[in-house]
């Protein structure tokens, strides 16, 4: 399994969506401030937005989006 460096992921996300990039930056800031629950919440929100944009369905329930 190959992992990408954080900077490459951030640059790719920035070129795709500045909103998602700012969510990722906010998540890292919260993590550095030891606010783990808030960090996970923001990260899950980012994942939800990526999944919804990937299937181009913003109206369905979340369980449908991930299935």
VENFEN-V447638 format. One record per backbone hydrogen bond with DSSP energy under -1.0 kcal/mol. NH is the residue of the N-H (numbers start at 1). CO is the residue of the C=O. E is the energy in kcal/mol with one decimal. If there is no record, write none. Layout:
nh: <NH/NH>
co: <CO/CO>
e: <E/E>
//
This chain:
nh: <9/10/11/12/13/14/15/16/17/21/22/23/24/25/26/27/28/29/30/31/32/33/34/35/39/40/41/42/43/44/45/46/47/48/49/50/51/52/53/54/55/57/65/66>
co: <5/6/7/8/9/10/11/12/13/17/18/19/20/21/22/23/24/25/26/27/28/29/31/30/35/36/37/38/39/40/41/42/43/44/45/46/47/48/49/50/51/52/61/62>
e: <-2.0/-2.5/-2.4/-2.4/-2.6/-2.4/-2.0/-1.4/-3.4/-1.9/-2.2/-1.9/-2.1/-2.4/-2.5/-2.3/-2.2/-2.2/-2.4/-2.2/-2.2/-1.2/-1.6/-2.6/-2.3/-2.6/-2.1/-2.3/-2.5/-2.6/-2.0/-2.2/-2.4/-2.4/-2.1/-2.2/-2.6/-2.5/-2.1/-2.0/-1.6/-1.8/-1.6/-1.9>
//
